[in-house]
Amino acid sequence: MESRPRSFYILSAFFALFILFLYGPTITIGILSFQGEGGGLTFPMRGVSLYWFYDLFEQQAVGDIWGSFRRSFVLGLMVMIVTVVVSVMGGLAFRRKFLGSNILFYLIITSLVIPSILISLGVGLLFSQSGLNVHWSTSGFGSQLTWTLPFGLLIMFAVFNRFDKSYEEAARDLGATPWQTLRHVVLPIIAPSLIGVALFGFTLSYDEFARTLLTSGSYNTLPLEIYGMTTNVTSPVLYALGTLTTVFSLIIIGAFLCIALIANRRRARQASDAGKGEI
């Protein structure tokens, strides 16, 4: 058996350190969230229990954490829906060159390189100076779209750049209208990518801090509430909250992956049935 070169072990060790650096803080918080009742924010642990998870569900212990969770969840759904719809429309529009398309593309991408706190400041000032209410569902919603839409559009650009137009041509040859072609041909084919865009939109919105800091008004979203807790909560209840929010994020990702898998299997079944019909 041929021995591996020394570089393999060096790179493997470097990769292991990278994984540890990436997930170490999350794992540490997860462990410390199971501190005993007399435990603190650091090691060594003083017993093992679920005390701080029970304490988390007491409203007076953590302020408006559940209200902020509901706001973040609703805001994430709003951002997700708009991101998917606009990304698909933008992807379809950019399939053909039009006057100013290059300039518009770079304007869209520019919001990714502008510091997030400046976006938050600018949107907040725009709403306040215009006499509009600075609120998480208005200004906060708009500032988060400047973060999620470019990602969604970039994904759709990549999808439509390798989309086989012969499927659309075949549908039109069979008498399908543009809307029928879009609904019954294009959307089912790109469905897994739409699920990816939806996942991007929701997760980027759910944990966004900087672009919501100056645009949420008097009501905090979950990241802002957690940040506020770091200044006045000195118990492992903060870690318990971090563990639960991490588990919730993993559940959301798992749900989207299951939906994508179901969509892929459904598309493969339809393609198989169509092939049998032609035979």
C-alpha positions in Angstrom: 0.0 0.0 0.0 1.4 3.3 -1.1 2.0 5.7 1.8 0.5 9.2 1.8 2.9 12.2 1.3 3.7 14.3 4.3 1.7 17.2 2.8 -1.5 15.2 3.2 -1.1 15.0 7.0 -0.1 18.7 7.2 -3.2 19.8 5.2 -5.4 17.3 7.2 -4.2 18.8 10.4 -4.8 22.3 9.1 -8.3 21.4 8.0 -9.1 19.9 11.4 -8.0 23.1 13.1 -10.2 25.1 10.7 -13.2 22.9 11.6 -12.4 23.3 15.3 -12.2 27.1 14.9 -15.4 27.2 12.9 -17.6 25.1 15.2 -15.7 25.2 18.5 -17.5 28.3 19.8 -20.9 26.8 19.0 -20.0 23.5 20.6 -18.7 25.4 23.7 -21.9 27.3 24.1 -23.9 24.2 23.7 -21.9 22.4 26.5 -22.1 25.4 28.9 -25.8 25.7 28.4 -26.2 22.5 30.4 -24.6 24.0 33.5 -26.0 23.1 36.9 -28.2 25.6 38.8 -25.1 27.1 40.5 -23.0 27.2 37.3 -21.5 30.2 35.6 -20.5 31.4 32.2 -17.2 29.6 32.1 -15.6 26.3 32.8 -15.4 24.2 34.9 -19.0 23.2 34.9 -20.8 22.9 38.2 -23.1 20.0 37.5 -25.2 19.1 34.5 -28.9 20.0 34.2 -31.6 21.5 32.1 -32.1 24.3 34.7 -31.2 27.2 32.3 -33.5 25.9 29.6 -36.4 25.9 32.0 -35.3 29.4 33.2 -35.3 30.6 29.6 -39.0 30.0 29.3 -39.8 32.4 32.1 -40.6 35.7 30.5 -39.2 37.8 33.4 -35.8 36.1 33.1 -35.1 37.1 29.5 -37.2 40.1 28.7 -38.9 40.2 25.3 -37.1 37.2 23.9 -40.1 35.4 22.6 -41.6 38.5 21.1 -38.3 39.2 19.3 -38.2 35.6 18.1 -41.7 36.0 16.6 -40.7 39.3 14.9 -37.5 37.7 13.5 -39.5 34.7 12.2 -42.2 36.9 10.5 -39.5 39.2 9.1 -37.6 36.2 7.8 -40.7 34.9 6.0 -41.4 38.3 4.5 -37.9 38.7 3.2 -37.8 35.1 1.9 -41.0 35.5 -0.1 -39.9 38.8 -1.7 -36.4 37.6 -2.3 -37.7 34.5 -4.2 -40.2 36.4 -6.3 -37.9 39.3 -7.2 -34.9 37.0 -7.9 -36.9 34.9 -10.3 -38.2 38.0 -12.1 -34.7 39.5 -12.2 -33.2 36.2 -13.5 -35.8 36.1 -16.3 -35.3 39.7 -17.1 -31.5 39.4 -17.4 -31.7 36.4 -19.8 -31.6 39.0 -22.6 -29.5 42.1 -22.8 -31.3 45.4 -22.4 -30.2 49.0 -22.2 -28.4 49.6 -18.9 -28.3 45.9 -17.9 -24.6 46.0 -17.0 -25.0 49.2 -14.9 -28.0 47.8 -13.2 -26.2 44.5 -12.4 -23.3 46.4 -10.7 -25.7 48.6 -8.8 -27.3 45.5 -7.4 -24.0 43.9 -6.4 -22.7 47.2 -4.8 -24.9 46.7 -1.8 -22.9 43.7 -0.8 -19.6 45.6 -0.5 -21.0 48.7 1.3 -20.6 48.2 5.1 -23.8 46.9 6.6 -23.9 49.5 9.3 -23.9 52.3 6.7 -26.8 50.7 4.9 -28.7 50.5 8.3 -27.8 54.2 9.0 -28.9 55.3 5.5 -32.2 53.5 5.5 -33.0 54.7 9.0 -32.3 58.3 8.1 -34.2 58.0 4.9 -37.3 56.8 6.7 -37.1 59.3 9.6 -36.4 62.3 7.3 -39.3 61.3 5.1 -41.7 61.2 8.0 -42.1 57.4 7.8 -42.2 55.1 10.7 -38.9 53.4 11.5 -40.1 49.9 12.3 -38.8 46.4 11.8 -41.5 45.6 9.3 -40.8 48.6 7.1 -37.4 50.1 7.3 -35.9 46.9 8.8 -37.6 44.9 6.0 -36.1 47.2 3.3 -32.6 47.2 4.8 -32.5 43.4 4.9 -33.6 43.1 1.3 -30.4 45.0 0.3 -28.6 42.0 1.8 -30.7 39.1 0.5 -31.7 40.2 -3.0 -28.2 40.3 -4.4 -27.5 36.7 -3.3 -30.8 35.6 -4.7 -30.2 37.3 -8.0 -26.7 35.9 -8.3 -28.1 32.4 -7.8 -30.8 32.9 -10.4 -28.3 34.4 -12.9 -26.2 31.2 -12.5 -29.3 29.0 -12.9 -30.6 30.7 -16.0 -27.1 30.9 -17.6 -27.1 27.1 -17.9 -30.8 26.6 -18.4 -31.7 24.6 -21.5 -34.0 26.7 -23.6 -35.1 23.8 -25.7 -37.6 22.9 -23.0 -39.3 26.2 -23.4 -39.2 25.9 -27.2 -40.8 22.4 -27.0 -43.6 23.8 -24.8 -44.3 26.6 -27.2 -44.3 24.2 -30.1 -47.0 22.3 -28.3 -49.1 25.4 -28.0 -48.3 26.5 -24.5 -48.7 30.2 -23.6 -45.7 32.1 -22.0 -47.4 31.8 -18.6 -48.1 28.1 -19.0 -44.4 27.6 -20.1 -43.2 29.4 -17.0 -45.6 27.7 -14.6 -45.4 24.1 -15.9 -41.9 24.0 -17.4 -39.5 26.6 -16.1 -40.5 26.8 -12.4 -40.6 23.0 -11.9 -37.1 22.7 -13.4 -35.6 25.4 -11.2 -37.6 24.5 -8.1 -34.5 23.2 -6.2 -32.7 26.5 -6.9 -35.8 28.4 -5.7 -35.6 26.5 -2.4 -32.0 27.4 -2.1 -32.8 31.1 -2.6 -35.6 30.8 -0.1 -33.2 29.3 2.4 -30.7 32.1 1.8 -33.4 34.7 2.2 -34.7 33.4 5.5 -31.5 32.5 7.2 -29.7 35.8 6.2 -32.7 37.7 7.5 -33.2 35.7 10.7 -29.7 36.3 12.1 -29.0 39.7 10.5 -27.7 42.2 13.1 -26.0 45.2 11.5 -28.6 46.1 8.9 -31.3 45.9 11.5 -29.6 47.8 14.3 -30.8 51.3 13.3 -33.9 50.3 11.3 -35.9 48.1 13.8 -37.4 51.0 15.7 -38.5 50.4 19.3 -38.9 46.7 18.9 -36.0 44.3 18.8 -35.5 41.4 16.5 -33.9 38.2 17.9 -30.2 39.2 17.1 -30.7 42.6 18.7 -32.4 41.1 21.8 -29.5 38.6 22.2 -27.0 41.5 21.9 -28.9 43.4 24.6 -28.8 40.4 26.8 -25.0 40.2 26.7 -24.9 43.5 28.7 -27.4 42.5 31.5 -27.6 38.7 31.6 -24.8 37.0 33.5 -26.0 33.5 33.7 -26.0 30.4 31.3 -29.5 31.2 30.3 -27.8 33.2 27.5 -26.1 30.0 26.3 -29.3 28.1 26.5 -30.9 30.6 24.2 -27.9 30.3 21.8 -28.3 26.5 21.8 -32.0 26.6 21.1 -31.6 29.2 18.3 -28.9 27.0 16.7 -31.1 24.0 16.9 -33.9 26.0 15.3 -31.7 27.1 12.5 -30.6 23.5 11.9 -34.2 22.4 11.8 -35.0 25.1 9.2 -32.1 24.0 7.1 -33.1 20.4 7.4 -36.7 21.2 6.4 -35.5 23.1 3.3 -33.2 20.2 2.3 -36.1 17.8 2.6 -38.2 20.0 0.4 -35.4 20.2 -2.1 -35.0 16.4 -2.1 -38.8 15.9 -2.6 -38.7 18.4 -5.5 -35.8 16.6 -7.1 -37.5 13.2 -6.8 -40.7 14.6 -8.2 -38.9 16.1 -11.2 -37.0 12.8 -11.8 -40.3 10.9 -11.7 -42.0 13.3 -14.1 -39.0 13.0 -16.5 -39.2 9.2 -16.2 -42.9 9.2 -16.9 -42.5 11.5 -19.9 -39.8 9.2 -21.3 -42.1 6.2 -21.0 -44.9 8.1 -22.7 -42.6 8.9 -25.7 -41.8 5.2 -26.0 
